[in-house]
Amino acid sequence: MDLERFPSGKFDTNELVLELTMSAYNILRMIGDESIGPGHPMKHPVKRRRIGTVIKNLVMMACHVTKHARKFKIGLGGSNVWRKTFQKVCLSFSCL
């Protein structure tokens, strides 16, 4: 998460940065836990996904966003092997 050093010398600022980093880390862990299951494009069975893998494969995924009739659509492409996992994660978090 790139927090080897805190950005400020003030404790209140560093506390806020640390709390935001903890929230981001926990959200990424929830996404990684939700992406495990049948249908994921991995060769070997996995018990957990690393944070870097979640960021690389699910967060930084290339897509095409289209706005039409006041609705947004996300096009993930047909050759992307992570699109079904992305759709599963989105559907599981959409009812929250």
N, C-alpha and C positions, 0 to 999 in steps of 0.2 A: 504494500500500500504506500510505499515510499515515505515512511515516517521515521527515518533514522535520526533526523534532527527536527526539532519543532521549529516552526517558522518565526516565532516571536520570542522576545524576552519577557513578555507579560504572561502571567499565569492564566488570566481569564481568556485570553486569545488562544493559548495552547489547549486549555480545557475544552473550548468550543471546537477546535480542530479535531481533538481526540474523540469527542462525542460524535461528530459527523463521520469520522473515519470508522468508528465502531458500528454506526448504523449502516454505512455502505458495505462493510465487511459482512455483517449479518444478513443483509439483503442478498449479497452475492452467494453466501453459503446456502440460503434458502433456495435460490435459483439452481445452484448446483445439486442440492439434494432432490429437488423436484425433477431435474432432468435425468436422473437415474431411473432405469426401468426398462421394460421391453421396448425394442424399436430404436434404441440409440445406436449411432453408427460407430461403435467401438469394437475392436477385434477381440478383446478380452473382457470378462466381467469385471466391473468396478464397484467399489463400495462407496467411494466419494470422489468428487471432482475437485481438483485444485482450483484456487481462485484465479490463477493466470489462465487456466484452460477455459473457465467459464467466461472470462472477459474476452479471450481470443475467439472462441467459437460461438458464443451466444450474444454477447453484448456488442462486439465490433462486427457483427454480420452485415454484409452488404445487402441493401434492399432498395426498392423503388417505392417512394410514397406518392400516392395519387390522391388529389382532392377532387371529388366530383359530387354534385348534388348535396353539398354540405356534409359529406361523409369522407373519411379518410380510409384508404385501402393501402395495405402494405404488400408489395410484390417481392417474394423471396427468391424467385428464380427456380427453374426446374432442375438444375444440376447441383444445387446446394444440398449436401447430405445432412445438414443439421436443421433443415426447415421443419421436419416433422417434430423434432424435439423442441424447437422454438415455438411451434404452434401448441404443443402440449403444455409447455410452461406458461404461455400467454393465457390459454384457456383455464388453467388451474388458478392463476392469480387474478383473472378478470372478474370472478364473482366475489372477491374480497371487498 
